[in-house]
């Protein structure tokens, strides 16, 4: 592999840290900070603190 190709390959992967999803068409989509924050926001909005009744199993 030439040095130029190796450098291009490294710069293309500089922002990718190993986490991705595979879409319905088989494309690999890197997971971004924005995607993680959006998922956390959705989970937080759905969260309900357990009441004492739920905690007791009833």
HELIX and SHEET records of a PDB file:
HELIX    1   1 UNK A    3  UNK A   12  1                                  10    
HELIX    2   2 UNK A   33  UNK A   46  1                                  14    
HELIX    3   3 UNK A   52  UNK A   55  1                                   4    
SHEET    1   A 2 UNK A  20  UNK A  22  0                                        
SHEET    2   A 2 UNK A  28  UNK A  30 -1                                        
END                                                                             
